[in-house]
Amino acid sequence: MKHIRNLWSILKQEISLWKNEKKDLITGILYIGMITWLFYNRIVCMIFLSPFLFLWMRRQRTRREYKKKEILRKEFREMMLSIGNSLSAGYSIENSLKTAKNDLLMYQENSMLAKELHLLINHLKINEPVDKLFLDMAERVDLEDQFAQIVSIAKRSGGNLIEITTNTIEHLSQTIQIKEEIETMTAAKQMEKRIMTMMPYFILFYVRTANPGYFDILYKSFAGMIVVTISLICLWIADSWAERVIEIEV
């Protein structure tokens, strides 16, 4: 009974997130509707396929978070470049942050990191320690918390912030460069994966529209239902496997 309550709590929490993910929700419903029509030709089968909507929403959310983190990483590199230049020019770390915020807004008008810097600068005005603010920001954006920890130690011990910033920029630039090179090398394979993933559905759609009665034996017999279910599961497994193959973390 306890496991059922925990599962129900997780489901309610998951559904509550869908309020801000309406586009993905509508896409997922249409996708399940298309699967039902192509593979089963029975609207009632949408009920049995509805649990896959949860997997679809979680997968789309993971993709969005991954893209957001990639954007944040690039913005963080620009921020560090700006801070490094300001520190080299003799600015304090506090004034360097103001310059970095302005540079980020020039780099990207809707910069996510610029908003965090704006919040950080406002807290600096009430004399909160910059090292603590860096740690809080790193926790919120979940990115490069090592630098925040190093800044905290350097501020307390009087370390060389310019050298720390330079080393961080070098490390970040190498990581982003390697990531971009990998994406360039795997771009063709990613396109092939998308085509191969969608091709079975296009073939089924073409056959159904060109010859409506061709799949009737599959839709009207129990053995046919088993065949299409196994085929659908194999397609999903192949899609998941292909996505894992082309994902290379740095």
C-alpha positions as CSV (number, residue, x, y, z in Angstrom):
1,M,0.0,0.0,0.0
2,K,2.9,2.3,0.8
3,H,4.4,1.8,-2.6
4,I,1.1,2.6,-4.3
5,R,0.8,5.9,-2.3
6,N,4.4,6.8,-3.3
7,L,3.7,6.0,-7.0
8,W,0.5,8.1,-6.8
9,S,2.5,11.0,-5.3
10,I,5.1,10.8,-8.1
11,L,2.3,10.7,-10.7
12,K,0.6,13.8,-9.2
13,Q,3.9,15.6,-9.1
14,E,4.6,14.7,-12.7
15,I,1.2,15.8,-13.9
16,S,1.5,19.1,-12.0
17,L,4.6,19.9,-14.2
18,W,2.5,19.5,-17.4
19,K,0.8,22.9,-16.8
20,N,3.9,24.6,-18.1
21,E,4.6,22.0,-20.8
22,K,1.4,22.3,-22.8
23,K,3.2,22.2,-26.2
24,D,5.0,18.9,-25.4
25,L,1.7,17.5,-23.9
26,I,-0.3,18.2,-27.1
27,T,2.6,16.8,-29.2
28,G,2.7,13.6,-27.0
29,I,-1.1,13.1,-27.3
30,L,-1.0,13.5,-31.1
31,Y,2.0,11.1,-31.2
32,I,0.0,8.4,-29.2
33,G,-3.0,9.1,-31.4
34,M,-0.9,8.5,-34.6
35,I,0.5,5.3,-33.1
36,T,-3.0,4.1,-32.2
37,W,-4.2,4.7,-35.7
38,L,-1.2,3.2,-37.5
39,F,-0.7,0.1,-35.4
40,Y,-4.1,-0.7,-33.9
41,N,-6.8,1.2,-35.7
42,R,-8.8,1.3,-32.5
43,I,-9.3,4.5,-30.5
44,V,-9.7,2.5,-27.3
45,C,-6.0,1.5,-27.5
46,M,-5.1,5.1,-26.6
47,I,-6.0,4.2,-23.0
48,F,-3.5,1.4,-22.9
49,L,-0.8,3.5,-24.6
50,S,-1.4,6.5,-22.3
51,P,1.2,5.5,-19.7
52,F,3.8,6.1,-22.4
53,L,2.8,9.8,-22.3
54,F,4.7,10.0,-18.9
55,L,7.8,8.7,-20.6
56,W,7.4,11.1,-23.5
57,M,7.1,14.1,-21.2
58,R,10.1,13.1,-19.1
59,R,12.2,12.6,-22.2
60,Q,11.2,16.0,-23.6
61,R,12.0,17.6,-20.3
62,T,15.4,16.0,-20.2
63,R,16.2,17.3,-23.7
64,R,15.2,20.8,-22.7
65,E,17.3,20.7,-19.6
66,Y,20.3,19.5,-21.6
67,K,19.9,22.3,-24.1
68,K,19.5,24.8,-21.3
69,K,22.7,23.6,-19.7
70,E,24.6,23.9,-22.9
71,I,23.5,27.5,-23.3
72,L,24.4,28.2,-19.7
73,R,27.9,26.7,-20.2
74,K,28.5,29.0,-23.2
75,E,27.2,32.1,-21.3
76,F,29.4,31.1,-18.3
77,R,32.4,31.1,-20.6
78,E,31.5,34.6,-21.8
79,M,31.0,35.8,-18.2
80,M,34.4,34.4,-17.2
81,L,36.1,36.1,-20.1
82,S,34.6,39.4,-19.1
83,I,35.4,39.0,-15.4
84,G,39.0,38.0,-16.3
85,N,39.5,41.0,-18.5
86,S,38.1,43.3,-15.8
87,L,40.3,41.8,-13.1
88,S,43.3,42.2,-15.3
89,A,42.4,45.9,-15.8
90,G,42.4,46.4,-12.0
91,Y,38.7,46.1,-11.3
92,S,37.5,44.5,-8.1
93,I,35.5,41.3,-8.4
94,E,32.3,43.2,-7.5
95,N,32.7,45.7,-10.3
96,S,33.8,43.0,-12.7
97,L,30.4,41.3,-12.2
98,K,28.6,44.5,-13.2
99,T,30.7,44.6,-16.4
100,A,30.1,40.9,-17.1
101,K,26.3,41.4,-16.8
102,N,26.3,44.2,-19.4
103,D,28.5,42.1,-21.7
104,L,26.2,39.1,-21.4
105,L,23.2,41.2,-22.3
106,M,25.1,42.4,-25.4
107,Y,26.0,38.7,-26.2
108,Q,22.4,37.5,-25.8
109,E,19.4,39.8,-25.0
110,N,17.5,37.1,-23.0
111,S,20.6,35.8,-21.2
112,M,19.7,33.5,-18.3
113,L,23.0,34.1,-16.6
114,A,22.6,37.9,-16.8
115,K,19.5,37.6,-14.6
116,E,21.4,35.6,-12.0
117,L,24.2,38.2,-12.1
118,H,21.6,41.0,-11.7
119,L,20.3,39.2,-8.6
120,L,23.9,38.7,-7.3
121,I,24.7,42.4,-7.8
122,N,21.6,43.5,-5.9
123,H,22.7,41.3,-2.9
124,L,26.2,42.8,-3.1
125,K,24.6,46.2,-2.5
126,I,23.5,45.0,1.0
127,N,27.1,43.8,1.7
128,E,26.6,40.1,1.4
129,P,29.9,38.3,0.7
130,V,30.6,37.6,-3.0
131,D,31.9,34.1,-2.3
132,K,28.7,33.1,-0.7
133,L,26.7,34.6,-3.5
134,F,28.7,32.7,-6.1
135,L,28.0,29.4,-4.3
136,D,24.3,30.2,-4.1
137,M,24.3,31.1,-7.9
138,A,26.1,27.9,-8.7
139,E,23.6,25.9,-6.8
140,R,20.6,27.5,-8.6
141,V,22.0,27.1,-12.1
142,D,23.8,23.8,-11.4
143,L,26.8,24.8,-13.4
144,E,30.6,25.0,-12.6
145,D,30.2,25.0,-8.8
146,Q,33.9,24.2,-8.6
147,F,34.7,27.8,-9.6
148,A,32.4,29.1,-7.0
149,Q,34.1,27.0,-4.3
150,I,37.6,28.2,-5.5
151,V,36.5,31.8,-5.4
152,S,35.2,31.3,-1.9
153,I,38.6,29.8,-0.8
154,A,40.6,32.5,-2.7
155,K,38.6,35.4,-1.1
156,R,39.2,34.0,2.4
157,S,42.9,33.1,1.8
158,G,43.8,36.0,-0.5
159,G,44.4,33.8,-3.6
160,N,45.1,35.1,-7.1
161,L,41.7,35.6,-8.6
162,I,43.1,36.6,-12.0
163,E,45.0,33.3,-12.3
164,I,42.0,31.3,-11.1
165,T,39.7,33.0,-13.6
166,T,42.2,32.4,-16.4
167,N,42.5,28.7,-15.6
168,T,38.7,28.4,-15.4
169,I,38.3,30.1,-18.8
170,E,40.9,27.8,-20.4
171,H,39.2,24.7,-19.0
172,L,35.8,25.8,-20.1
173,S,36.9,26.7,-23.6
174,Q,38.6,23.3,-24.1
175,T,35.4,21.5,-22.9
176,I,33.1,23.5,-25.1
177,Q,35.5,23.2,-28.1
178,I,35.6,19.4,-27.7
179,K,31.8,19.3,-27.4
180,E,31.4,21.3,-30.6
181,E,33.8,19.1,-32.5
182,I,31.9,16.0,-31.4
183,E,28.6,17.5,-32.4
184,T,30.0,18.4,-35.8
185,M,31.4,14.9,-36.3
186,T,28.1,13.2,-35.2
187,A,25.7,15.6,-37.0
188,A,25.4,13.3,-40.0
189,K,24.7,10.3,-37.8
190,Q,22.1,12.3,-35.9
191,M,20.3,13.1,-39.1
192,E,20.5,9.5,-40.2
193,K,19.0,8.5,-36.8
194,R,16.1,10.9,-37.2
195,I,15.4,9.6,-40.7
196,M,15.6,5.9,-39.7
197,T,13.4,6.6,-36.7
198,M,10.6,8.3,-38.7
199,M,10.8,6.1,-41.8
200,P,8.8,3.1,-40.5
201,Y,5.9,5.5,-39.6
202,F,6.0,7.1,-43.0
203,I,5.9,3.7,-44.7
204,L,2.9,2.6,-42.6
205,F,1.1,5.9,-43.3
206,Y,1.8,5.5,-47.0
207,V,0.5,1.9,-47.2
208,R,-2.6,2.7,-45.1
209,T,-3.6,5.7,-47.3
210,A,-2.7,4.1,-50.6
211,N,-4.2,0.7,-49.8
212,P,-6.6,1.1,-46.8
213,G,-7.4,-2.6,-46.4
214,Y,-3.8,-3.9,-46.6
215,F,-3.4,-4.2,-42.8
216,D,-6.9,-5.5,-41.9
217,I,-5.6,-8.9,-41.0
218,L,-3.4,-7.3,-38.3
219,Y,-6.1,-5.2,-36.9
220,K,-8.8,-7.9,-36.8
221,S,-6.9,-10.8,-35.4
222,F,-5.4,-11.5,-32.0
223,A,-2.1,-12.8,-33.6
224,G,-2.0,-9.6,-35.7
225,M,-2.3,-7.4,-32.5
226,I,0.6,-9.3,-30.9
227,V,2.7,-8.8,-34.1
228,V,2.1,-5.0,-34.2
229,T,2.7,-4.7,-30.5
230,I,6.1,-6.5,-30.7
231,S,7.0,-4.4,-33.8
232,L,6.1,-1.2,-31.9
233,I,8.2,-2.2,-28.9
234,C,11.2,-3.0,-31.1
235,L,10.9,0.4,-32.8
236,W,10.9,2.2,-29.4
237,I,13.9,0.1,-28.2
238,A,15.8,0.8,-31.4
239,D,15.1,4.6,-31.1
240,S,16.2,4.7,-27.5
241,W,19.4,2.6,-28.3
242,A,20.3,4.9,-31.2
243,E,19.9,8.0,-29.1
244,R,22.2,6.6,-26.5
245,V,24.8,5.7,-29.1
246,I,25.1,9.2,-30.5
247,E,25.1,10.9,-27.1
248,I,28.7,11.6,-26.0
249,E,29.2,13.4,-22.7
250,V,32.3,15.5,-22.1
